[in-house]
Structure formats: structure tokens, C-alpha cells
């Protein structure tokens, strides 16, 4: 299966976009545009090679400062959208 690139525009966070590369059900690469650089780079490094559903279950619902969402939560939403396509 070929690697698919996707772009997701998060809501309610400092990051402006989340770029993903997915091969089948495996995350190849994630890049955040904007947001807290060290934190988003850490998230991206941790999910590389992970199955989409595993990443969703670990990241979904994480809150940042009472916003009701976060960069990790927005990544989970982006991955859920990809998984449902």
C-alpha cells in the first residue's frame, strides 16, 4: 500500500495544521505547523510507527489548559478522520 499524505486544520489549539503520512494503518510521520515546538515534536516522534487506533486511544481527550482539546487530541481527531475514510 502506498503512503498517503494528509493535512488537518486543528480547532482550539495553537497549532495551525497537522501534516500526516500514513501507510495502511500505520503512522509514518507527523508534523505540526505551529504550537509548542518541543511538545509537538515529541508527540510526532512518539507516534511514528504506531498503529492509528493505538495513537487515537492514547491521545483522544487530552485537554490543554481547559480548552476542551489539545494538540494531541487534535491529532487523534485527524487520525480518526483518516481511519474513517
N, C-alpha and C positions, 0 to 999 in steps of 0.2 A: 504494500500500500504506500502511496506517495505522501510525503509530508505536506500538511495543509497549513497555510498561514492565515491568521485571523486577527482582526482588530476589534476591540471592545472599548466603548467610551463610558467610563465609570460615572456614577452619580453619588454626590455627597462626600467625596474624598478630595484630597489634594492632587492626586494623580489625574492627568488629562486623558490618558489612553493606556490600554494594556494590549501588548502585542504577544501573540502566542503562535507557536509552531507545534502541531500535533501530528503524530504518526499512529494511525489507528486509534487506540485508546490510551496512548502513552504521550505524556508531555515531553517534548523535545527541548523547548526553550520558551522562556517567558521574559518579557522586558516591559517595565513600567516606564511611561513617559511622565515625568513629574513625580511628586510625592516625596517622602523621606528617603533619600537615596540609599543609605545604608540598609534600612529596613526592607525596602523593595528589592534591592539586590539580594539580600538574604533569603527572602521568600522565593525569589526566582531560582536561586541556587538549590534550595531545599526541594522544590517540586520537580526539578529537571529529572527525567527518568521515571517519575511516579505515574501511576495509572490515574486517569481523570477522576474516577469515582472516589479513589482514596484521597486525592487532594481536596475534592469537594467536601468530603466528610470531615476532614481536619480543619478546613478554613471557614466553612459556612457559619455565619452567625457571629463572627468575631467583631466586636464593637470598638471604635476609636473615639474616646472622649465623649461618649453619649450621643454620637451622631446617628446611631442605629445601623451603621455599616463601617467598613474599613477597607483598606487596600486588599487585605487577604479575603475579606468577604466579597468584595467586588470581583476578585479573581475567581472565586468559587462560582459566582453568578455567570461570569464569562464562560467558564468551563461547562457549567450546566447547559447553557445555551448551545454550545458546541456539541455536547453529548446528545441533545435532543434534536439536532438537525438530521 
